[in-house]
Amino acid sequence: MTTMRTTHSPVRSPSGGTFEADSALPESAVPHSTAPVTITAALLEGTARLAQDSESARLDAEILLSRILAIPRSSLIIRATDALTDDALREYRDLLNRRAHGMPIAYLVGQREFWSLPFAVTPAVLVPRPETELLVEAALRAVPADQSRSVLDLGTGSGAIALSIASE
């Protein structure tokens, strides 16, 4: 049994415009890319995909790919020629698309570092911002290290402020 695949080919109309014409071709006649996508190629693709949507396109691409592959970012360099599985590539491209549409990296990976501590984040909580570390610094200056004090953090969300102060 021959598998048929519908393709779309641009066709010029008599008026000079173009439109897509459908034609059924045997599956074997349609070229497929069988070359594996390496980590390097995936990072280049991701960086290009995010270039107009993120000020940190390369970093975002690295964070998302290392999350998909469950390896540290530094391992992306060491394993640069490793091929991605089809599932990993599909998941990576999905995350790239969601990032390109404005979803914060922290929500995509489910975590954000704050005060050198990892915090779980979801769309139900605000992502801890780097500037908020200034508030932690001010609170630590106000609470002498040799005295015990109670600190109330209202509306904690991820709990980043209270937990960061408590960690010191």
C-alpha positions in Angstrom: 0.0 0.0 0.0 1.4 3.4 -1.0 1.1 6.2 1.5 -0.1 9.5 0.0 0.9 12.9 1.4 -0.8 16.1 0.5 1.7 18.9 -0.3 1.1 22.6 -1.0 2.9 24.2 -3.9 2.8 27.8 -4.8 1.1 28.3 -8.2 1.1 31.6 -10.2 -2.4 32.7 -11.3 -2.9 34.3 -14.7 -3.3 37.6 -12.9 0.2 37.3 -11.5 -0.8 36.4 -7.9 0.2 33.1 -6.2 -1.9 30.6 -4.2 -1.2 27.2 -2.7 -2.2 24.3 -4.8 -2.8 20.9 -3.2 -1.3 17.8 -4.9 -1.3 14.2 -3.6 2.2 12.6 -3.8 3.4 9.2 -2.7 5.0 9.6 0.8 8.3 8.3 -0.7 8.3 11.3 -3.1 8.2 13.9 -0.4 11.7 14.7 0.9 12.2 14.2 4.7 14.9 15.6 6.8 16.5 12.6 8.6 19.5 14.4 9.9 19.4 14.5 13.6 19.2 17.9 15.3 22.2 18.4 17.6 22.3 20.5 20.8 24.3 23.2 18.9 21.7 23.3 16.1 18.9 23.4 18.6 20.5 26.3 20.5 21.0 28.2 17.3 17.4 27.6 16.3 16.2 28.6 19.8 18.3 31.8 19.9 17.0 32.8 16.4 13.4 32.1 17.4 13.6 34.2 20.6 15.8 37.0 19.2 13.0 39.5 18.7 11.0 38.5 21.8 13.7 38.3 24.5 16.7 40.4 25.5 18.4 37.2 26.6 17.5 34.9 23.7 20.6 32.7 24.0 20.3 32.4 27.8 16.6 31.6 27.5 17.3 28.9 24.8 20.0 27.3 27.0 17.8 27.3 30.1 14.9 25.7 28.2 17.1 23.1 26.5 18.9 22.1 29.6 15.6 21.7 31.3 14.3 19.4 28.6 17.4 17.4 28.6 17.7 17.4 32.4 21.3 18.4 32.3 23.2 21.5 33.7 23.6 24.4 31.2 27.4 23.8 31.3 26.8 20.3 29.9 25.3 21.8 26.7 28.8 22.8 25.6 30.3 19.4 26.4 27.5 17.5 24.7 27.2 20.0 21.8 27.2 17.3 19.1 24.7 15.0 20.8 21.4 14.6 18.9 18.1 15.4 20.4 15.3 12.8 20.4 12.2 13.7 18.4 10.3 14.1 21.7 12.9 16.4 23.2 13.0 18.5 20.1 9.2 18.8 20.0 9.0 19.7 23.7 11.9 22.3 23.3 10.1 23.9 20.3 6.9 24.1 22.3 8.7 25.9 25.2 10.4 28.2 22.7 7.0 29.1 21.3 5.5 29.7 24.7 8.5 31.9 25.6 8.2 33.8 22.4 4.6 34.6 23.3 5.7 36.2 26.6 5.6 33.4 29.2 8.3 34.0 31.8 11.2 31.4 31.8 10.5 30.8 35.5 6.9 29.6 34.7 8.2 27.4 31.9 10.8 25.6 34.1 8.8 25.9 37.3 11.6 27.5 39.3 13.4 30.8 39.9 16.6 31.4 41.9 16.4 34.2 44.5 19.0 35.0 47.1 20.9 31.9 45.8 18.0 29.7 46.8 15.7 27.8 44.4 12.0 28.7 44.6 9.1 26.8 42.9 7.0 29.2 40.9 3.8 28.7 38.9 1.5 31.2 37.2 -0.3 31.4 40.6 2.5 33.3 42.2 4.6 36.3 41.2 8.1 35.5 39.9 10.7 36.8 42.5 12.5 39.8 40.9 16.2 40.5 41.3 15.4 44.0 42.6 13.5 42.4 45.6 16.9 41.2 46.9 17.5 44.8 47.8 14.5 44.5 50.2 16.1 41.4 51.7 19.4 43.3 52.2 17.6 46.2 53.9 15.7 43.8 56.2 19.0 42.0 57.2 20.6 45.4 58.0 17.6 46.3 60.2 17.7 43.0 62.1 21.0 42.7 64.1 22.6 39.2 63.5 23.0 38.7 67.2 19.3 39.2 68.1 16.2 37.1 67.4 13.4 38.9 65.7 10.1 38.0 64.1 9.6 39.0 60.5 6.1 39.1 58.9 6.0 38.7 55.1 2.4 39.3 53.9 1.2 38.0 50.6 4.2 35.8 50.3 3.5 34.1 47.0 6.6 32.0 46.6 7.9 33.0 50.1 11.1 34.3 48.6 11.5 37.3 51.0 10.8 35.5 54.3 12.7 32.4 53.4 15.7 34.4 52.2 15.8 36.4 55.4 15.4 33.2 57.4 18.3 31.5 55.5 20.8 34.1 56.9 
